[in-house]
Amino acid sequence: MIALLLYRTVADHVLPWAMAFATRMLARSLNMPEPLVHSTGDYVVAQVIAFEHGFGRSLCPFRLARLLRAWWRGLH
């Protein structure tokens, strides 16, 4: 019961405060307004997701290993 109460306290109060503090410190260190830091972060996340679903998918190590094994079998 105490662990649940502690978890809820951390999740409800400390975590949002820590995220806001980290965002504020990052914005201050980059000399940018906080909303711009938020929107830039959203843009970066969107670009990473687009890369992973596009070209990044072809760089999957399991897929590359399969292609390499198939190529190696084709040589012999």
Secondary structure, 3 states (H helix, E strand, C coil): CHHHHHHHHHHHHHHHHHHHHHHHHHHHHHCCCHHHHHHHHHHHHHHHHHHHHCHHHHCCHHHHHHHHHHHHHHHC
